[in-house]
Amino acid sequence: MSESAEDLDDHGDRRLPPGQAARTTGHRALHYGPVPAFRPQKWDFRVMGATEDLGSYRWTWQEFSRLPRTDRVSDFHCVMRFSIPGVRWSGVRALDLVEAAPPAPEVTHVMAWGEYGYSANLRLDDFLREDVLLATHRDGAPLPAENGHPLRLVVPHLYGWKSVKWLRAVEYMTADRRGFWEERGYHNLAEAWREQRFFHQEEPGQGPPL
C-alpha cells in the first residue's frame, strides 16, 4: 500500500493521530495475562454468533493457512501514546473472512475473542475496512509470540487494544456489548484520529447500555 499525500504533514513527515509520538524501538509488548503456547495440532479458529445460516465455522491451523492472503502496510497506534509507523502485515482480510463465513443481515458489531477470554468489540463497519487483517506475519516473518503468534487482529485506525492478540474467534452480534478493556474504563469506539481513549470521553449513544 503506497503512502498518500494525506498521510504526510506540511514538512513531508508522516502524520500521526493527536497525542501520539512515533517510536520504532524501545517499546515493549503490552498484553493482559501470560503469552500462550501455540500448539498447532490443537489450535483452531471459529466464527460464531449471528451467521447467515445460523451455524458456526471452524478452521484448523492448516486450513486457516490456506485462506487467501493479503499484505498491508499501516501504522500501529497504542493507547499508551506511541505509534509504530509503516508496519508490514500479512494475513487474511476481514473482508475475505466474512465472504467465507457470512453474517446475518442484522449484524451490526463483532466481538473479537483471544486466548484467556480476552475480547474487544468493534462496529461491523470498522471490522470490514479494507486494511483490517487477521495477521499471521509482521515485516515478512511470523508474528513473535509476544505480539500475538500465531494470529492477531490488526485494525489500524483504532487503538491497539482493539487489535486482539492470539485471536481465536470472531462473534457476529446484532447489538453492541463491551469487551474486556471497554468494561474497565476504555472508550467503546477507540478511534485513534479522534483520540477516543477513555470511557469519560464517550458521547451519548457511543456505547451500549451499561
Residue, then its C-alpha position, 0 to 999 in steps of 0.5 A: m500500500s503506497e503512502s498518500a499525500e494525506d498521510l504526510d504533514d506540511h514538512g513531508d513527515r508522516r502524520l500521526p493521530p493527536g497525542q501520539a509520538a512515533r517510536t520504532t524501538g524501545h517499546r515493549a509488548l503490552h498484553y493482559g495475562p501470560v503469552p500462550a503456547f501455540r500448539p498447532q495440532k490443537w489450535d483452531f479458529r471459529v466464527m460464531g454468533a449471528t451467521e447467515d445460516l445460523g451455524s458456526y465455522r471452524w478452521t484448523w491451523q492448516e486450513f486457516s493457512r490456506l485462506p487467501r492472503t493479503d499484505r498491508v502496510s499501516d501504522f500501529h497506534c497504542v493507547m499508551r501514546f506511541s505509534i509504530p509507523g509503516v508496519r508490514w502485515s500479512g494475513v487474511r482480510a476481514l473482508d475475505l473472512v466474512e465472504a467465507a463465513p457470512p453474517a446475518p443481515e442484522v449484524t451490526h458489531v463483532m466481538a473479537w475473542g483471544e486466548y484467556g477470554y480476552s475480547a474487544n468489540l468493534r462496529l461491523d463497519d470498522f471490522l470490514r475496512e479494507d486494511v483490517l487483517l487477521a495477521t499471521h506475519r509482521d515485516g515478512a516473518p511470523l508474528p513473535a509470540e509476544n505480539g500475538h503468534p500465531l494470529r492477531l487482529v490488526v485494525p489500524h485506525l483504532y487503538g491497539w487494544k482493539s487489535v486482539k492478540w492470539l485471536r481465536a474467534v470472531e462473534y457476529m452480534t446484532a447489538d453492541r456489548r463491551g469487551f474486556w478493556e471497554e468494561r474497565g474504563y476504555h472508550n467503546l469506539a477507540e478511534a485513534w484520529r479522534e483520540q477516543r481513549f477513555f470511557h469519560q470521553e464517550e458521547p451519548g449513544q457511543g456505547p451500549p447500555l451499561 
